[in-house]
Amino acid sequence: MQGLRRLELVTREEFDVQSQVLARTRARLEELEGQVARLEAELTRGRP
């Protein structure tokens, strides 16, 4: 029992909230990666 007291545990609610934040962050990162790829492709083709 002593070992369990030293662990830094979070509630299920805190875990779920952080999981949702991470999912939104990943989705936004994928959007931004797509934008960068499109911009790079435009620059490669010589478009401003």
N, C-alpha and C positions, 0 to 999 in steps of 0.2 A: 504494500500500500504506500510506503514511503516513496517509492519510485514514481508512482502515478502523480503524487502531489507536485513533483518537480517538473513534470511535463507541462508545456505551454499548450493547452488545448483550447479549441474554439467551439462555440455552439454550432449546431447544425444550421441554424438560421444565418449565422455569420459566414459559414462555409458556403451556403447557397448564394448569399449576396455576392460574395467574392467570385464565385463561379460565373454568375451572370455578368459581372463587371468584366471578367476575363473574356467571356464569349463576345461581348460588345466590342471590346478592344481588339480582339482578333478580327472581327468582321470589318472594323474600321481600317485596320492595317491592310487587309486584303484589298479594300477599296482604294486606299492610297497607293499601294503597290501597282494596281491596275492603272491609275492615273499616271504614275511615273513611267510605266512601260509605254503608255500611249504617247506621252510627251517625248520620250526618247525616240520612239519610232518616227514621230513628226520631225524631230531634229535631224534624224538620219536621212530622211527623205528630202531635207533642205527647206522645210516649211518653217516659218517663224512661229 
